[in-house]
Amino acid sequence: LSFASRAEESIWKDRIYDPKIKTVKCTQSGLDATLAITALNGGVPIDIDFDDLSTDTRALRYAIIPCNWDWTSATLNAYDCIDGFAENTINNYQRSFNTETPYTHYTISFPNEQCKFKKSGNYIIQIKDFDNGNVLLTKRLLVIDAQAAIVANCIRPRNNSLLRTHQEIDFTVNAGGINMANPMEDIKVVILQN
């Protein structure tokens, strides 16, 4: 799948496009089974790790794509959101040794020396083959800037038919000094399942 044809899809998702890419993880550095969420200034870095079962080590690049709250492509230019370069070479890799199936293990951490986030929001990390431009995988990454306080409570659903299968979340947002002209449109609620 090329970058140009990827634009035809409207919502970015975590996806593996190349069948030779295996064991993809996108977590907070050193913490398995965490969501890929980091703070804007000084949060825990996000690591993306994956194995490539190609016979030879490939030259790979990653691109950072800003997204809207609903994971559609943002109209912002990546350079408005990134300090550094929005596309870089992946230099951290290691070939397998003495294994039945040869592979190359790649690791990338965000933020890094080549790019740091200037704005909070949703981002797609797109991994591409440098030689042919094919997209190998995409992963979602969230950068937060906690300016509002949120208090949430998980309660039993009001609809009795959903008692055993659903949860209801009541929450309050204390926006503090944030100026919002239309809070009903300015605030978007997204609940992530871990």
JOSULGI-V772677 format. One record per pair of residues at least 24 apart in sequence whose C-alpha atoms are under 10 Angstrom apart, sorted by the first residue. I is the first residue (numbers start at 0). J is the second residue. Records with the same first field share a line. If there is no record, write none. Layout:
I: J, J
//
This chain:
0: 127, 132, 133, 134, 135, 136
1: 127, 128, 131, 132, 133, 134, 135
2: 125, 127, 132, 133, 134
3: 132, 133
4: 134
5: 134
6: 71, 72
8: 71, 72
9: 69, 70, 71, 72
10: 66, 67, 69, 70, 71, 72
11: 64, 66, 69, 70, 71, 72, 122, 123, 137, 138, 139
12: 70, 71, 123, 136, 137, 138, 139
13: 123, 124, 125, 136, 137, 138, 139, 140
14: 125, 135, 136, 137, 138, 139
15: 126, 134, 135, 136, 137, 138
16: 126, 133, 134, 135, 136, 137
17: 51, 133, 134, 135, 136
18: 51, 52, 53, 135, 136
19: 50, 51, 52, 53, 54, 102, 135
20: 49, 50, 51, 52, 53, 102, 103, 104, 135, 136
21: 48, 49, 50, 51, 52, 102, 104
22: 48, 49, 50, 51, 104
23: 47, 48, 49, 50, 51, 104, 105, 106, 136, 138
24: 48, 49, 50, 106, 138
25: 49, 106, 107, 108, 138, 139, 140
26: 108, 140
27: 108, 109
28: 108, 109
32: 193
33: 193
34: 139, 140, 141, 191, 192, 193
35: 109, 138, 139, 140, 141, 142
36: 120, 121, 139, 140, 141, 142, 143
37: 109, 110, 119, 140, 141, 142, 143, 144
38: 116, 119, 141, 142, 143, 144, 145
39: 110, 115, 116, 117, 118, 119, 120, 141, 142, 143, 144, 145
40: 110, 115, 116, 117, 118, 119, 142, 143, 144
41: 110
42: 109, 110, 142, 143, 144
43: 109, 110
44: 108, 109, 110, 111
45: 107, 108, 109, 110, 111, 140, 141, 142
46: 106, 107, 108, 109, 110
47: 105, 106, 107, 108, 109, 124, 138, 140
48: 91, 92, 104, 105, 106, 107, 108
49: 92, 102, 103, 104, 105, 106, 107, 136
50: 92, 93, 94, 95, 101, 102, 103, 104, 105, 106
51: 94, 101, 102, 103, 104, 105, 135
52: 95, 100, 101, 102, 103, 104
53: 100, 101, 102, 103
54: 100, 101, 102, 103
55: 94, 101, 102, 103
56: 92, 93, 94, 101, 102, 103, 104, 105
57: 89, 92, 103, 127, 128, 129, 130
58: 88, 89, 90, 127, 128, 129, 130, 131
59: 87, 88, 89, 90, 92, 105, 126, 127, 128, 129, 130, 131, 132, 133, 134, 135
60: 86, 87, 88, 89, 90, 125, 126, 127, 128, 129, 130, 132, 134, 135
61: 85, 86, 87, 88, 89, 107, 123, 124, 125, 126, 127, 128, 129, 134, 135, 136, 137
62: 86, 87, 88, 122, 123, 124, 125, 126, 127, 137
63: 87, 114, 116, 122, 123, 124, 125, 126, 137, 138, 139, 140
64: 121, 122, 123, 124, 125, 139, 140
65: 118, 119, 120, 121, 122, 123, 124, 140
66: 120, 121, 122, 123, 139, 140, 141
67: 120, 121, 122
68: 120, 121, 122, 141, 186, 187, 188, 189
69: 121, 187, 189
70: 120, 121, 122, 123, 139
71: 121, 122, 123
72: 121, 122, 123
73: 121, 122
77: 116, 122
78: 114, 116, 117
79: 116, 117, 118
80: 114, 115, 116, 117, 118, 119, 120, 122
81: 110, 113, 114, 115, 116, 117, 118
82: 110, 112, 113, 114, 115, 116, 117, 118
83: 111, 112, 113, 114, 115, 116, 117
84: 112, 113, 114, 115
85: 113, 114, 115, 116, 124
86: 113, 114, 124, 125, 126, 127
87: 113, 114, 126, 129
88: 113, 126, 127, 128, 129
89: 126, 127, 129
109: 140
116: 142
117: 142
118: 142, 143, 144
119: 143, 144, 145
120: 144
146: 173, 174, 175, 176, 177
147: 172, 173, 174, 175, 176, 177
148: 172, 173, 174, 175
149: 173, 174
//
